[in-house]
């Protein structure tokens, strides 16, 4: 692909990624206003929960549909559905209407895995990692600016305009993709594809994520939590058995047994359980009154500005991860990112009483986190056959999102394990002991990410598109990783 075409192609995908990030991040700025309008905080929470559930299902199912029917075509379809959902929520005056629109908006969850597949489909093996790193950076930075833009919209207009803005971004992305992204060649649906058994994945994930995300409100011992978690686990087992027995599975469970895919997904899960909970920790610590013995007493605006460098460093870390993986492989890239990330959390554990210190830490932490985070989709894309790229990327997202939900509850519990009341009566906050336990938990997670990185093969096997093999009735690309290397020194 000529350089000019590559830039416009990548720009179109970046526009789609901006929509994907905006769909979630902008709405957090409007929660206060939505609660004022609808009066029930728990009910309003479904505006977030419904989107997360729908986007998780879309990431895997629509990612697989893109592999089969053409990624560009499916990407245009999910953006169109997302725009329709935005308009439904924007024009709704009832909570039920907003939630219904958010469920439809959840189709946007498939944008990232579809974009990864399109990059691999249209870009050479040596350039694809850098382009995927740019897309990963776009998600991170867009999410940060989406929260800022959402605040501007609700402060000056109304929460309805958040949805109208999302619809406008989606419309622009559709036009750019239609013009600049080449039409995909559908792989087709292989004979005897286990469609009925494969779609069991959707309700299984919904039930599991629902129990996790609502456990804070319901409690882990609540009957609803137990029933949803049990039903999700049962359906997940049935789905796995069905797909393993199928001659042609809809979602290839055996890809998760591939050592490199398994390790990358495990690293992503640990990231979601630990270091990805940074906002929950920093937003409290930076704003906590100094009279509690810990905290910097900043305003919400100042706290956001202090954390802004972490978001911006993704612009460097994402492409850097792609460059390093293409040149040196995934093992050293992930290891360096996770090791430096571990050291930054240790530094905060030892010193957390200076704004200038935090600013420096945010820069280093943002770079190292982006380096590790961007490595995950790049390595997944390089480890699986082309015709399974979006599917595998979608499953990776589902695993990380589920881990993030569980991690949020763990960190919240740890922060609440030991509290102190502010002398001026502003409420209860985590005391130094609670922060020490919480930060230690995250540090252990970061070091675990480092050790998982070291378990990756020294000589990375990359799935080539030229080799042919047989999957079901169809000739397709066969990744070298199906026959794994024993070089795990």
Buried (B, 14 or more C-beta within 10 A) or exposed (E): BEEEEBEBBBEBBBBBBBBBBBBBBBBBBBBEBBBEBBEEEEBBBBBBBBBBBBBBBBBBBBBBBBBBBBBBBBBBBBBBBBBBBBBBBBEBEEBEBBBBBBBBBBBBBBBBBBBBBBBBBBBEBEBBBBBBBBBBBBBBBBBBBBBBBBBEBBEEEBBBBBBBBBBBBBBBBBEBBEEBBEEBEBBBBBEEBBEEBBBBBBBBBBBBBBBBBBBBEBEEEBEBBBEBBEBBBEBBEEBBEBBEEBEBBBBBBEBBEBBBBBBBBBBBBBBBBBBBBBEBBBBBBBBBBEBBEBBBEBEEEBBBBBBBBBBBBBBBBBBBBBEBBBEEBBBBBBBBBBBBBBBBBBBBBEEBEEEEBBBEBBBBBBBBBBBBBBBBBBBBBBBBBBBBBBBBBBBBBBBBBBBBBBBBBBBBEBBEEBBBEBEEEEEEBBBBEBBBBBBBBBBBBBBBBBEBBBBBBEEBBBBBBEEEEEBBEBEBBBBBBBEBBEEBE
